[in-house]
Amino acid sequence: MKPRSRLMIPGGLAAGLCVLVSLPFVVGLDGDIVSRLLSFDRNRDGALTRNEMSDSRLLPIFERYDSNKDASLTREEIIAGAEADSPGSTTAAPAAPQQPATFGGEGKPMIARPTGIGGGGAPSPLTKANSPSVAFPDGLTRVGQVVPDDIKESLELSDKQKKQIDDLEKDIASRLDRILNAKQAQLLKDRINQQTNGSKTKIESPDLPSQTNSPVDGDK
Amino acid sequence: MSIPREFYTLATICIMLSGISLGAKLLEPTPRLSEGRNYPPAPPADTDNDLVIIKGNKAPALGQITNLKGKILNQDGSPNKNVVVEIWQSDANGFFVNDEKRDDKTVKFDRNFQGYGRCDVNELGEYTFRTIKPVPSAGRAAPHIFIRVKQGNLELVTTQLFVRGYEGNKNDEVFKGIKDVLNRELVQADFKVPTDPKAEISSQFDIVIGGRVLDASRIVPQESPEP
């Protein structure tokens, strides 16, 4: 074997090794959120552990996305978390809590009514427009549900879409479970059950924050 | 077949290169954001890192006094030394130090608020300011502090610090303009209110330098409204 060709084989092997080791980090420099977060996955096992998250400024996002609280982020958890965090999401990010959506002419907040559905707060078929008090949206039968079952049927969703909505609702339920204390969670379940069982008792508005504008916006 | 010596040489080079790559991905760079239109065209008389007390004044500024501190770091986690951190923000009534209405006696400026300050980082890249908790200002729904890091005439980064979880953030044009979720995270900090009402608020905001730098001597105040 000539000296030059002897060098090509190990050289190629080494170059390949180099590319393999560096690729995840290069991709992660300016990619989507999944690749950016997983670029911290030092052992490249596909899951980002809390210890691997070397940037402490991103720990709040790590905690938010770690839905099963196992101190490890999977690709699926990152995607679900990023969807919940993105503007117009149907779930609220704890770091910047969304205000409750307002519906109808009264501007009253609806509890358990996620934002982003129904087009920017316009009266929705799910709500009772002009209701003088706050009512749980008709058709919702469980905590975290965002689309009533009968409407799901009428939308003729594909299997993939059904699964995506199911995953979304599970995620919302999981997040609500972390946001609410035990008493609040039980109260919410009771109210839903109450309505599901035929009682149409209106629920009075809880002490939710009202929509406020900046006191100085455009005022100077 | 014996492994040729060249393999070890090349493998060593690759491991070194990979090490550089690994080291470069410890921290995400802090996003660059607009400097707005309120960077002082000329430094005020007092430019120290205590914005609450202006030299010669006895009265402190209005607002919730806040100790803002942090580190200026490189992406590999090493401290960025020999840099200057500048901050500027509105007073407790929402007015900046260069506001055109400053001479109008009917407008409620807080004339005891310095509005702008500088701090040289120490050997660990640490900076500290004594200022007030930011409030919304004209045209901005989110409280924010402008921060610029300079090394001589080089502007390493200009960004804005937001109060984590503040309701108005999502109505703020600059904050909304940050589409990337990670980048949004990187420009927010907690403002921890102590249980002791006499104690001061504390906030930690580390800044990571990444990407290109600009020649700060070319920076001129923007004429157009922010963002």
Contacts between the chains, C-beta under 8 A, distances in Angstrom:
chain1	res1	chain2	res2	distance
A	6	B	4	5.4
A	6	B	6	7.2
A	7	B	4	7.3
A	7	B	6	5.0
A	10	B	3	7.2
A	10	B	4	5.6
A	10	B	6	5.5
A	10	B	7	3.3
A	10	B	10	6.1
A	10	B	11	7.8
A	11	B	6	7.0
A	11	B	7	8.0
A	11	B	10	5.5
A	13	B	7	7.0
A	14	B	7	6.5
A	14	B	10	3.8
A	14	B	11	5.0
A	14	B	13	7.5
A	14	B	14	5.0
A	15	B	10	7.5
A	15	B	14	7.3
A	17	B	11	7.0
A	17	B	14	5.6
A	18	B	14	3.8
A	18	B	17	5.8
A	18	B	18	6.3
A	21	B	14	7.4
A	21	B	18	4.1
A	21	B	21	7.1
A	22	B	17	7.0
A	22	B	18	5.7
A	22	B	21	4.4
A	25	B	21	4.8
A	25	B	22	6.7
A	25	B	24	7.0
A	25	B	25	4.6
A	26	B	21	7.0
A	28	B	25	6.5
A	29	B	25	7.3
A	33	B	180	7.2
A	33	B	181	5.7
A	33	B	182	5.9
A	36	B	28	7.3
A	36	B	182	5.9
A	37	B	182	7.4
A	39	B	25	5.5
A	40	B	25	7.0
A	42	B	22	7.3
A	54	B	26	4.5
A	54	B	27	6.8
A	54	B	77	7.2
A	55	B	26	6.8
A	55	B	27	4.8
A	55	B	28	5.5
A	55	B	208	7.9
A	56	B	206	7.8
A	57	B	27	7.8
A	57	B	28	7.4
A	57	B	185	6.7
A	57	B	186	5.8
A	57	B	206	6.1
A	58	B	28	6.8
A	58	B	182	6.7
A	58	B	185	5.9
A	58	B	186	7.6
A	60	B	164	7.6
A	60	B	185	6.4
A	61	B	181	7.1
A	61	B	182	6.8
A	61	B	185	4.9
A	82	B	181	5.6
A	85	B	181	4.7
A	85	B	184	8.0
A	86	B	181	6.6
A	87	B	170	7.7
A	87	B	176	6.9
A	87	B	179	7.5
A	94	B	165	7.8
A	95	B	164	5.8
A	95	B	165	5.6
A	95	B	185	7.2
A	95	B	188	6.9
A	96	B	164	7.5
A	96	B	165	5.6
A	96	B	166	7.5
A	96	B	167	7.9
A	96	B	169	5.3
A	96	B	170	6.0
A	96	B	184	8.0
A	96	B	188	8.0
A	97	B	165	6.5
A	97	B	167	7.3
A	98	B	170	7.2
A	99	B	167	6.3
A	209	B	167	7.1
A	212	B	167	7.4
A	213	B	141	7.5
A	213	B	171	7.8
A	214	B	136	4.1
A	214	B	140	7.2
A	214	B	141	4.3
A	214	B	168	5.5
A	214	B	171	7.3
A	215	B	94	7.9
A	215	B	136	6.9
A	216	B	94	4.2
A	216	B	135	7.9
A	216	B	136	5.4
A	216	B	137	6.2
A	216	B	138	5.7
A	217	B	136	7.0
A	217	B	138	7.6
A	217	B	139	6.4
A	217	B	140	7.4
A	217	B	141	6.0
A	218	B	138	7.1
A	218	B	139	5.8
A	219	B	138	7.1
A	220	B	94	7.2
A	220	B	95	7.7
A	220	B	101	7.4
A	220	B	138	4.3
